[in-house]
């Protein structure tokens, strides 16, 4: 299946560093064996948004391709496109899906005002030890399953750093990690991962400083032409990214039906 979206292209490249991608010709299957409960790691990728009358078909297709694993109890549909078209939105919602549309932003230069915090690359050990703790601290859920999800994700990120496939950057306040992000080179672009800051340190320029430092390194040292980030829908993060020099070039949409 041919993919037009830059967001989806980079997302699939990231997924391939952790799991498997199977091309059925008219759709893709993404599987993350070490994390079957990861909604966007176990997903059916469609060539276009589902139209009226198609939601049940794609839901059954997900069940036949991924639902045989008893640990996969969600249904996630992701589709190609650059406008954020959600297709049969009413039908999706009636079937129990939550729809997300996110802006996809790029920059050839990232700017940020000076900061008093220490901004530097993190070692693989620091990634494993620190980024999951920040994610847990700012999460909207605090159950054991979610904590293990963050720990598995941090282990994957540590592996990327260990083999030179990604850099992770941290902001430190008197030696304590208070913010972090990852940047993964994928050809001539690099994709950001998990921009996060402790609630106690927000609105202090940490995210912008991390974005700028990591982008400078990638653009100067890794033959990267531009950096890509997908803003969390409704978070207001796109305003921060715009001030740092990013511009929106497309929108990407997906739908998740959580476990009952």
N, C-alpha and C positions, 0 to 999 in steps of 0.2 A: 504494500500500500504506500503510495506517495504521500508525503506530509508537507504541507505548505507552511504551517505555523512555526515561527522561530522558537516560541515557548515550548511547543510540543516536541520539536526536533531536539532541543537541548534536554528536555525532560526525559525523553527516550534514551538519549546518550547517557544520562546519569543513571537511569534504571538499569542499563546494560552493564554498569560497573558493579552492580550488586545482585541482580537477578537475571531473568531470561525474557526475551522478546520473541514471540512467534508470529510470523506474518501469514495470515490466512488468505491474503490477496485483497479481500474487501474489508478486512478489519485486522487489528493487532491484539495479541494477548500479552499482557505484562504480568509477570509473576515474581514475587519476592519470597523465595522459599523460607528464609530465616525469619520472616515476619508476616505470617498469613493474615494477621489482623490489620495490617497497614492498608488503609483504604485506597490511597493513591499509588501503592506499590503492587496491588493486585487488581487489575483494571482491564476493561475492554476499551480499546481505542477505535472509534468509529470514523469513517471518512467525512462525515458531515453530521450536523445535529439531528437527533431523531425527530421525525415528522409525525403528524397525527396518525395513529394506527400502528406505529413502529415500536413504541415503548415496550409493550409486552414481548415482542419478538426479540429485542435486544436483551431484555431481562432473562428470557429463556436461554438465549445464546450464552450469556454470562454464566448461568447455572450449569450448562452443559460443559463449558470450557474450564471454569474455575470452581464451581459450586460442589464438585465431587470431593473437594477437601473440606472435611467437617469444621476445620478451624476458620475457613473463610465464610463468614455469615453475613457480610455486607454485599452490596452490589454497587460498583462504581463504573460509570460510563464517562469517558472523556472523548471529545471529538475534535477533529481538525477544523480550522477556520481562523480568521484573523479579525472578525468583527464582533465577536462575543455573542453571536446568534444562539439562542437557546432552543430554537425549534418548538416542539410541542410542550411548552412550559406547563400549561395547565394539566396535561396528561401525565407529565413527570411528577408533578406535585401530588396529584390524585393517587399516584402509585406509591407514594411515600418517599420520594426523592427530595433532597435539598439541592438547590441549584446554586452554583457559584460562578460569577464572572469576574475575572481579574485583569487589570491592566498589565501589559507587558512593556517594559521600558528598557531603553538602551542609552549608552553614553560612550563617547570617544574620549572624554576627559571628565573627571569627577573632582569637584572642588569642595573644600570645607575650611572653616575658620580654624585658627590655631586652638589647640586644646591643652589643658594641663595634665591630662591623663596619659599614661604610658601606652602607646600603641605599637604593637609588634606582632610578628609571626609567632604562632604557637607551635610547640613540639607535639608530636603524636600523643605522647603521654598526657600533656596538658589538655589536648582535645578530649580525650576519653574522660579525664578526671573532672573537667570544668564545664563543658558545654551542656552536658545532660543536666547538671545541677541548675544552671540558669534556666533552661527550658522547663524544668520541673517547678522552679520557683515562680515563674510567670504564667504557668499553665492555668487553664480554667477548670481542670479536673485534677484530683489528687488521689487516685486509686492506684493500686499496685500494678495493674495492667498498663496504665499510662506511663508509669515510671519505667517499667521494663521496656516500653516502646522507645523512650528517650535514650535509654542505655544501649539498646541495639543500634539505634541511629548513630550514636556517638562512636560505637565500635566500628561501624562502617566508615565513618568519617576518619577515624584514626587510621584505618587501613589505607584510605586514599592518600593521607598525608605521608604515611610510612613509605609508600612506593612512589612518591613524587607526583601523584596524579591530582593533587589539590593543595592549596594553602589555606590555613585557617589563621585568623587574626583575632587578637584579643585586646581589650582595653582593661588596664589594670589601675586600680586605685590603692596606692600604698601596698602593692603586691597582691591584691585580691582581684580576681577576675570579675568584672562587672558588665562586660559586653563582649560579644563575639560574632563572627560571621565566617563563612567559607567562600572560596572562589575556585571554581573548577574549570580549567582550560578545556575547551572542546573545539578543536580545530582553530580557526582564527577568531573565535569568540570565547568569552569566559562567562560562566553562569554562577550567580551568587546563590548561596545556600544559608538559610537560617540566620537572618539578621535579628539579633536579640540583645536586649539590654535589661538589666535588673530594674524593677519598678522604682527603686530608691535613687536611680541615677539617670532617669529619663529627662528629656528636655535640657540636656547639658552638652549636646553636640557629639555624643559618643558614636551614634550610628553613622553620622556624616563623616567623622574622622576615620572610622573603620573602612567605610566605603572608599574614601579617597586614598588611604594608604595602600589598600589592597589593589585598587585599580592602577595606581602609579606603578606598582611593582609589575603587574601583569602586562601593562601596555609597554613598559620599558624593557622588561627582561624576558618575556615569554612570547613575543611576536603576536600578541593579541591586538586586534584592530578595534574591538569594542566590547564592552561588558554588558551583560543582560541580567535583568532582575524582574521577577514577577511579584507585584505588590499584593499583599493580602487584601482581599476585597473588603471594603468598608472600614479598614483600619486607620485610614488617614496617612499611611506610610508613603503613599504616592506623592504627597505634598513635600515630605522630607526629601524624597528622591529627586523631585523636580528642582528644588533649591540647590541640590548638589550637582545638577547638570544633566539629569536624565530626562528623556522625552518618551511619551507613549507612542508605540508604533503599531500595536495590535491589542486585541483582547482575546482571552482564552476562557472557554466555558467547560464546566463539568457538572455531573450530577452524582450524588451519593445517596444510597438508601442504607442507613445504618442498620445494625442488627436489631431485631425486634426486642 
